[in-house]
Amino acid sequence: MKKIQSVFIPALLGITLIMLSSWGFLVHKTAHQLAVYELPKEIQPFFFKNIDYLVANSIRPDQRRNEDPTEATKHFIDLEAYGDDAALKMPLHWDDAVKKYSKDTLLKYGYVPYHVVFMKEKLTAAFKSNNKDSILFYAADIGHYIEDAHVPLHTSINYDGQLTNQKGLHSLWESTVPGLEINQYQLSSKHKATYLNDPSLAIWTAVRKANTLLKDVFAKETELTKIFTDAEKYRTQTSRGREFKNYTPAFAKAYGEALKNTINEQLISSADLVADFWYTAWVDAGKPDLSGLFSLNDEDKAALRKGQNSFQNNTLIRDSLLMSLKGSRVE
């Protein structure tokens, strides 16, 4: 424990709570919807019938942070707190990590990959019980945490650029840029839900990939700052009577272009892995028959075919079928 504590000056010890909505509501809702289209025919109809619920509740873990003080650190992992090359050296499994670092340390500096596996077991149990409400609850929640694990800034104590004079970087990367660029995003994938032989390794692979992207997340902002004046880079906005500075759309657009397809690729990767975890939990539950939990009428079947085709052809936005852009209905 002394080694871990020595990594930081005391002023940093309380800084790890993420105050911004993780990966923006737009991307969470989008990734959940895309994941449904990647599922096999055995379970896709059930998930599609409940797609409104899944999309609407993809943001629930963020909302829960307002009332649950234990929620925040489920969304990230500050790898610097765990020593050099922690992304490659940390144990894949929770019990081993507790032995190495202590539970208190994990709860303090974040443990998203471990929480994803915990939620996968909850989802598996829900499938076994054939409880519709529980299945949907855990499916929506686990998707959120998987998506958060794909955000580079969720792997660093410098989660908002607050330690490098880049405050606001969190929202810029995960909310502002996607909001400006989503009409140009590739929102299709050839991925089909795949059984995960090692769910722990799968989520850790995602965390490691996200962490490798951190260098550019910081560097591209620094590079652009050299060619933007302060007035061009920031705008002052007011919220609840308080003024704050935020990046301008012009700077955000340039930042997105500098990162190329990175954010889009992370969005798709997260949707792919959400589908994999949903499918894996169902398989591990013994592939229960879900047909008694829902029914699809002809209209539903037509909507599923239309959505599936739009997804495959990358025309969800053109066909006005991307739910995150028009809101979703909770039944």
C-alpha positions in Angstrom: 0.0 0.0 0.0 2.8 2.5 0.6 4.0 2.1 -3.0 0.5 3.0 -4.3 0.1 6.0 -2.0 3.5 7.4 -2.9 2.5 7.8 -6.5 0.4 10.9 -5.7 0.8 14.1 -3.8 -1.9 14.5 -1.2 -3.7 17.1 -3.2 -4.7 14.5 -5.8 -6.2 12.0 -3.5 -9.8 13.3 -3.7 -9.8 14.0 -7.4 -10.9 10.7 -8.9 -14.7 11.2 -8.9 -16.0 11.8 -12.3 -18.3 14.9 -12.3 -19.3 14.7 -15.9 -21.7 12.2 -17.5 -19.7 9.3 -18.7 -19.4 9.0 -22.5 -22.4 11.3 -22.9 -26.0 10.1 -23.2 -25.9 10.2 -27.0 -23.2 7.5 -27.2 -24.5 5.3 -24.5 -28.0 5.1 -26.1 -26.5 4.6 -29.5 -24.2 1.7 -28.5 -27.0 -0.1 -26.7 -29.2 0.1 -29.8 -26.4 -1.1 -32.1 -25.7 -4.0 -29.8 -29.2 -5.4 -30.2 -28.7 -5.7 -33.9 -25.7 -7.9 -33.4 -27.5 -10.5 -31.4 -28.3 -14.0 -32.7 -31.9 -14.9 -33.6 -32.4 -16.9 -30.4 -32.4 -13.8 -28.2 -32.5 -10.8 -30.6 -36.4 -10.7 -30.7 -36.6 -10.4 -26.9 -34.0 -7.6 -26.8 -35.6 -5.8 -29.8 -39.0 -6.0 -28.2 -37.5 -4.2 -25.2 -35.1 -1.9 -27.1 -36.9 1.2 -25.9 -36.3 0.2 -22.3 -32.6 -0.7 -22.9 -31.8 2.5 -24.8 -33.6 4.8 -22.3 -32.0 3.1 -19.3 -28.5 3.0 -20.8 -27.8 6.2 -18.9 -29.3 5.0 -15.5 -25.9 4.3 -13.8 -24.9 7.9 -14.4 -28.2 9.1 -12.9 -27.7 6.8 -10.0 -24.5 8.7 -9.0 -26.6 11.6 -7.8 -28.0 9.5 -4.9 -25.5 6.6 -4.5 -22.0 7.6 -3.2 -20.6 4.2 -4.1 -21.6 4.4 -7.8 -18.9 6.7 -9.3 -15.9 4.4 -9.0 -17.7 1.6 -10.8 -17.3 3.7 -14.0 -13.5 4.0 -14.3 -10.1 2.8 -13.2 -7.3 5.2 -12.4 -4.5 3.0 -13.6 -1.7 5.3 -12.4 -2.8 4.5 -8.8 -1.8 0.8 -9.3 1.8 1.3 -10.4 3.7 1.3 -13.6 2.2 -0.6 -16.5 -0.8 -1.4 -14.4 -3.0 -2.0 -17.5 -0.8 -5.0 -18.3 0.1 -6.1 -14.8 -3.1 -5.9 -12.8 -4.8 -9.2 -12.0 -7.7 -10.0 -14.2 -9.9 -11.2 -11.4 -11.3 -9.2 -8.4 -10.2 -11.5 -5.6 -6.6 -11.4 -6.8 -6.8 -7.7 -7.2 -8.1 -7.3 -3.6 -5.2 -9.4 -2.3 -2.7 -7.3 -4.2 -4.1 -3.8 -3.6 -6.8 -4.1 -0.9 -10.6 -3.6 -1.4 -10.4 0.0 -0.1 -7.9 1.0 -2.8 -10.0 -0.5 -5.6 -13.1 1.2 -4.3 -11.2 4.5 -4.2 -9.4 4.5 -7.5 -11.9 2.7 -9.6 -12.6 -0.9 -10.7 -14.8 -0.8 -13.8 -13.4 -4.0 -15.4 -14.1 -6.0 -12.2 -17.6 -4.5 -11.9 -18.4 -5.5 -15.5 -17.7 -9.1 -14.6 -19.7 -8.8 -11.4 -22.6 -7.5 -13.4 -22.2 -10.3 -16.0 -22.8 -12.8 -13.2 -25.9 -10.9 -12.1 -27.2 -10.9 -15.7 -26.5 -14.7 -16.0 -28.5 -15.3 -12.8 -31.4 -13.2 -14.1 -31.5 -15.3 -17.3 -31.5 -18.5 -15.2 -34.4 -17.2 -13.2 -36.2 -16.2 -16.4 -37.1 -12.9 -14.8 -37.8 -10.4 -17.5 -37.4 -7.3 -15.3 -34.1 -8.5 -13.9 -32.7 -9.5 -17.3 -33.5 -6.0 -18.7 -32.2 -4.2 -15.6 -28.8 -5.9 -15.6 -28.5 -5.9 -19.4 -29.0 -2.1 -19.5 -26.6 -1.5 -16.6 -23.8 -3.8 -17.8 -23.9 -2.2 -21.2 -23.2 1.2 -19.6 -20.1 0.0 -17.7 -18.7 -1.8 -20.8 -19.1 1.4 -22.8 -17.4 3.4 -20.1 -14.5 1.0 -20.2 -13.9 2.1 -23.8 -13.3 5.7 -22.9 -9.6 6.5 -22.6 -10.1 9.2 -19.9 -11.8 6.6 -17.8 -8.4 4.9 -17.3 -6.6 7.9 -15.9 -6.6 10.1 -12.8 -6.3 13.0 -15.2 -9.8 12.2 -16.3 -10.7 15.8 -17.3 -7.3 17.2 -18.2 -7.5 19.0 -14.9 -3.8 18.2 -14.1 -2.5 19.4 -17.4 -4.4 22.6 -17.9 -6.9 20.9 -20.2 -10.0 21.0 -18.0 -13.1 20.1 -19.9 -11.3 17.5 -22.0 -13.6 14.7 -20.7 -16.8 16.3 -22.1 -15.0 17.4 -25.3 -14.0 13.8 -26.1 -17.0 11.8 -25.1 -19.9 14.3 -25.6 -19.1 17.4 -27.7 -17.3 15.7 -30.5 -19.7 12.8 -31.0 -22.6 15.3 -30.8 -21.1 17.2 -33.7 -19.9 14.3 -35.8 -22.4 11.5 -35.3 -24.0 12.2 -38.7 -20.7 11.2 -40.3 -20.1 8.1 -38.1 -20.1 4.6 -39.3 -22.9 3.1 -37.2 -22.8 -0.4 -38.6 -20.7 -3.4 -37.8 -20.2 -6.8 -39.3 -19.6 -8.2 -35.8 -22.0 -10.9 -34.6 -22.3 -11.6 -30.9 -19.6 -14.0 -29.8 -19.3 -16.2 -26.8 -16.6 -15.0 -24.4 -14.5 -17.8 -23.0 -12.9 -15.4 -20.6 -15.0 -12.4 -19.9 -12.4 -10.9 -17.6 -9.8 -10.9 -20.3 -12.3 -9.5 -22.7 -13.1 -6.4 -20.6 -9.5 -5.9 -19.7 -8.5 -6.0 -23.3 -10.9 -3.1 -23.9 -9.5 -1.2 -20.9 -6.0 -1.7 -22.2 -6.9 -0.5 -25.7 -8.6 2.6 -24.3 -5.6 3.4 -22.2 -3.3 3.3 -25.3 -5.4 6.1 -26.8 -4.7 8.4 -23.9 -1.5 9.9 -25.4 -3.4 11.3 -28.4 -6.3 12.4 -26.3 -4.1 14.8 -24.5 -1.6 15.6 -27.3 -4.1 16.6 -30.0 -5.6 19.1 -27.7 -2.2 20.6 -26.9 -1.3 20.8 -30.6 -4.5 22.5 -31.5 -4.2 25.0 -28.6 -1.1 26.4 -30.3 -3.1 27.5 -33.4 -6.3 28.6 -31.7 -6.5 31.9 -29.8 -8.1 31.7 -26.3 -11.2 33.4 -27.7 -11.4 30.8 -30.6 -10.8 27.9 -28.2 -13.3 28.7 -25.4 -16.7 30.2 -25.0 -18.3 31.3 -21.8 -21.7 29.7 -20.9 -24.1 30.0 -18.0 -25.7 27.1 -16.2 -27.9 27.5 -13.1 -26.6 31.1 -12.7 -22.9 30.1 -12.8 -20.6 30.9 -15.6 -18.1 28.4 -17.0 -15.8 28.0 -19.9 -16.3 25.3 -22.5 -14.6 24.4 -25.8 -16.1 26.1 -28.9 -17.7 24.0 -31.6 -14.9 25.1 -34.0 -12.2 23.8 -31.6 -14.3 20.6 -31.0 -14.6 20.0 -34.7 -10.9 20.4 -35.3 -10.2 18.1 -32.3 -12.4 15.4 -33.7 -10.7 15.7 -37.1 -7.3 15.4 -35.4 -8.3 12.2 -33.7 -9.6 10.8 -37.0 -11.9 7.8 -36.4 -10.9 7.1 -32.9 -14.1 8.0 -31.1 -16.3 6.3 -33.7 -14.2 3.1 -33.5 -14.5 3.1 -29.7 -18.2 3.5 -30.0 -18.5 0.5 -32.3 -16.1 -1.6 -30.3 -18.2 -1.0 -27.2 -21.4 -2.0 -28.9 -19.7 -5.2 -30.1 -18.6 -6.1 -26.6 -22.0 -5.3 -25.1 -23.5 -7.8 -27.5 -20.9 -10.3 -26.6 -21.6 -10.0 -22.9 -25.3 -10.2 -23.3 -25.0 -13.3 -25.4 -22.4 -14.9 -23.1 -24.6 -14.4 -20.0 -27.5 -16.1 -21.8 -25.3 -19.0 -22.9 -23.8 -19.4 -19.4 -27.4 -19.5 -18.0 -28.1 -22.5 -20.1 -29.6 -20.8 -23.1 -33.1 -20.4 -21.5 -36.1 -20.0 -23.8 -37.2 -16.4 -23.6 -40.3 -16.8 -25.8 -42.6 -16.8 -22.8 -41.4 -13.3 -21.7 -42.6 -11.4 -24.8 -44.4 -11.6 -28.1 -43.7 -10.0 -31.5 -46.6 -9.0 -33.7 -46.3 -8.4 -37.4 -45.5 -4.7 -36.9 -42.7 -5.6 -34.5 -41.2 -8.1 -36.9 -41.3 -5.5 -39.7 -39.7 -2.9 -37.5 -36.9 -5.4 -36.6 -36.2 -6.2 -40.2 -36.1 -2.5 -41.1 -33.8 -1.7 -38.2 -31.5 -4.6 -39.0 -31.2 -3.6 -42.6 -30.6 0.0 -41.7 -27.9 -1.1 -39.3 -26.2 -3.3 -41.8 -26.4 -0.5 -44.5 -25.3 2.2 -42.1 -28.4 4.2 -42.8 -29.9 4.4 -39.3 -29.7 8.1 -39.2 -30.8 8.6 -42.8 -33.8 6.4 -42.1 -34.6 8.3 -38.9 -34.1 5.1 -36.8 -31.3 6.1 -34.5 -33.1 6.3 -31.2 -30.5 8.5 -29.4 -31.4 11.4 -31.8 -35.1 11.3 -31.3 -35.5 10.0 -27.8 -36.9 6.7 -26.7 -40.0 5.5 -25.0 -39.9 3.5 -21.7 -42.7 1.0 -21.4 
